[in-house]
Structure formats: C-alpha cells, structure tokens
C-alpha cells in the first residue's frame, strides 16, 4: 500500500479502472501459467498444450465475432476478450 500511495494522482478516474482491469487480466494469465506447469509436472503435457491452444482460439474467435458483427468496442474490451479465456 505504501508503494502504490505515490501513484495516487496517476490512478484517478478512467486510468484507475484500466489499471485494475489489466491487473485482473494478467493475474488470470499468471494463474493459467501455473496450471500449465502443474499439468506438465503431472506428465500430462498434452492436456496443458490443448488447454493453451483452446484458450487462444476462444479469444481469437471472440475478436472475430466482434469484428464481423460490427460491434464498436474500445481497445480495453478487445484486450479483455483476447486474453481472458
């Protein structure tokens, strides 16, 4: 808390929400990376690779859906759609 107190002026209004959204997305990526390594340690690496490939395919299909439907979204939502699965 003491370290982040120096960023009080920076983390205002819109940037605060963007900061916490990016923290959520990249925390979920970190948890996925840990699960990936656990699956490799259990000698089921093919499941880890399959899980990784499926998550990227779901993210890409989400972006394609947004693009072809003509839905107007900002870059923040696009990154969430790509990286959250």
C-alpha positions in Angstrom: 0.0 0.0 0.0 2.9 2.3 0.8 4.4 1.7 -2.6 1.2 2.4 -4.5 0.4 5.6 -2.5 2.8 7.5 -4.7 0.6 6.7 -7.7 -2.5 8.4 -6.1 -2.6 11.2 -8.7 -1.9 8.8 -11.6 -4.6 6.3 -10.6 -7.6 8.6 -11.0 -11.0 8.0 -12.8 -10.5 6.3 -16.1 -6.9 5.2 -15.6 -7.8 3.6 -12.3 -10.4 1.3 -13.9 -7.9 0.4 -16.7 -5.2 -0.4 -14.1 -7.4 -2.8 -12.2 -8.8 -4.4 -15.3 -5.3 -5.0 -16.6 -4.3 -6.4 -13.1 -7.3 -8.8 -13.3 -6.4 -10.0 -16.9 -2.7 -10.5 -16.2 -3.4 -12.2 -12.8 -5.6 -14.7 -14.6 -2.8 -15.3 -17.2 -0.4 -15.9 -14.3 -2.8 -18.5 -12.7 -3.1 -20.1 -16.1 0.6 -20.3 -16.4 0.9 -22.0 -13.0 -1.8 -24.5 -14.0 0.1 -25.2 -17.3 3.3 -26.0 -15.3 1.4 -28.3 -12.9 -0.1 -30.3 -15.8 3.4 -30.7 -17.2 4.7 -31.9 -13.8 1.9 -34.5 -13.7 3.2 -35.8 -17.1 0.1 -34.8 -18.9 1.7 -32.1 -21.1 -0.6 -32.7 -24.0 -3.5 -31.5 -21.9 -1.6 -28.4 -21.0 -0.9 -27.7 -24.7 -4.5 -28.4 -25.6 -5.8 -26.0 -22.9 -3.4 -23.3 -24.0 -4.4 -23.7 -27.7 -8.1 -23.7 -26.9 -7.9 -20.6 -24.8 -6.1 -18.7 -27.6 -8.7 -20.0 -30.2 -11.6 -18.8 -28.0 -10.0 -15.4 -27.6 -9.4 -15.1 -31.3 -12.9 -16.3 -32.1 -14.2 -13.6 -29.7 -12.3 -10.9 -31.6 -13.5 -12.2 -34.9 -17.1 -12.2 -33.7 -16.8 -8.6 -32.6 -15.2 -7.7 -35.9 -17.7 -9.4 -38.2 -20.8 -8.2 -36.2 -19.5 -4.7 -36.4 -19.7 -4.2 -32.7 -18.0 -0.9 -31.6 -15.6 -1.6 -28.7 -12.6 0.1 -27.3 -9.1 -1.4 -27.1 -9.6 -2.2 -23.4 -12.5 -4.6 -24.1 -10.7 -6.1 -27.1 -7.8 -7.0 -24.9 -10.1 -8.5 -22.3 -11.8 -10.6 -25.0 -8.5 -11.8 -26.3 -6.7 -12.6 -23.1 -9.3 -13.6 -20.5 -10.1 -17.1 -21.8 
